[in-house]
Amino acid sequence: MDARIRILVIVACFFPVLVDCAVRHYKFDVVLKNTTRLCSSKPIVTVNGKFPGPTLYAREDDTVIVKVTNHVKYNVSIHWHGVRQLRTGWSDGPAYITQCPIPTGQSYVYNFTVTGQRGTLLWHAHILWLRSTVHGAIVILPKRGVPYPFPKPHKEVVVILAEWWKSDTEAVINEALKSGLAPNVSDAHTINGHPGPVSSCPSQGGFKLPVDTGKTYLLRIINAALNEELFFKIAGHKLTVVEVDATYVKPFKTDTILIAPGQTTNVLVSADKTAGKYMVAASPFMDAPIAVDNLTATATLHYSGTLDNSPTTLTPTPPKNATSVANSFINSLLALNSKQFPALVPQTIDHNLYFTVGLGINSCPSCKAGNGSRVVASINNVTFVMPTTALLQAHYFKISGVFTTDFPSKPPHVFNYSGTPPKNLQTMSGTKVFKLAYNSTAQLVLQDTGIISPENHPIHLHGFNFYAVGRGIGNYNPKTDPQNFNLVDPVERNTIGVPSGGWVAIRFRADNPGMH
């Protein structure tokens, strides 16, 4: 879900499917709402006047129908992040990819079935930077009568992590595009819409999670931030991780989780204290020389019977560059791989893909702040050009001239990707896709580059889950690194962080026709 990068995969084949299920209707009105944070107010774009937006509830195999009506001046579309959209690509939501955006005063009906999925996902705007405030949770409950593969909690709570800018976020990204430089970092992180008390605004309150002694709570944690991976922890309490990206994992205990933008993590928390208030913290992770918002968002785990003016038990947050803490968490994630929820890892591969992910510098005569240059994102040295006709529309109706199918399967220029960059940092620009045959298998290695700077990149694959079979630091070695791949119980996800100066390898089956 990296805001600066777009990978497009086209799977050739369309056919309908009929599913007998319950139907759930939602109405999303996109409206402005005057909102105060950090002791200053501004109008923000919201759904139904809420920040974060409303939670969408469904059960596995339900059909969901959401009528979205746009009442703001911006074009809008909504992406149902992680919902596979089997045969319903028109409802995936990315503007100019699967649909034209919704103009002011118009509506669009999203109609999709949640097939074979259960757990926590999210929805968010998928155009411009509107998703900074236009986002919310998707909670998919198991089929009736089907239990969780872990102890049933007393209560379930959605916890959404995000970023907050004092400025209008559309002005922030527009200024970056005009200048050719990176956009300004956020002014605060938030937990369920609130930064908690900070030095510049000590009077503002934070989110409060009430608990009863002796009971267990399921926290459905979502990172809805635009750009930043976040650490999350609760003072004095262990977190038992049971699910990520709506897939079950082998449970393990930790005091800190790492969650990238677009990822979700479900944890069990046992209220094993007799009383008290305990700090909940969300802080940034960045182990490269890249500017981030250093402000920690705080909330409170509040035991019943504890006075509001009681002191809060604090917890230290990991250092911003705590790579060892991040790696410890990532390496602990393994698929549950039970008889009921097997890990169907592709053992043979039809397509071996190697994508470098990073930055480049292109000419921009109007970019005065950038000295006539613009920093751009690229994959395999291709910088994506947003079309004006939706790609799925162009594919389905055979409209020529909108995209080409020559996206390279490997880097066009070989260099020391994690080391010294090449002298020429210019990228190619184009609207290019890579074509996969229906039901074929793919292995995709995502390699960070050191161009300008190494950096972690959150990458989301629309329409598919994938298995994270390997990762490492430095350049991927196709001869030796696959020997260490986990092809038995690797974690299954829809969003993954490419490590700074390193690589990840994922495998998936192209069983979902459409544009992704």
Secondary structure, 3 states (H helix, E strand, C coil): CCCCCCCCEEEECCCCCCCCCCEEEEEEEEEEEEEEECCEEEEEEEECCECCCCCEEEECCCEEEEEEEECCCCCECEEEECCCCCCCHHHCCCECCCECCECCCCEEEEEEECCCCCEEEEEEECCCCHHHCCEEEEEEECCCCCCCCCCCCCEEEEEEEEEECCCCHHHHHHHHHHHCCCCCCCCEEEECCECCCECCECCCCCCEEEECCCCEEEEEEEECCCCCEEEEEECCECEEEEEECCEEEEEEEECCEEECCCCEEEEEEECCCCCCEEEEEEEEECCCCCCCCCCCEEEEEEECCCCCCCCEECCCCCCCCCHHHHHHHHHHCEECCCCCCCCCCCCCCCEEEEEEEEEEEEECCCCCCCCCEEEEEEECCEEECCCCCCHHHHHHCCCCCCCECCCCCCCCCCCCCCCCCCCCCCCEEECECEEEECCCEEEEEEEECCCCCCCCEEEECCCCCEEEEEEEECCCCCCCHHHHCCCCCECEECEEEECCCEEEEEEEECCCCEEC
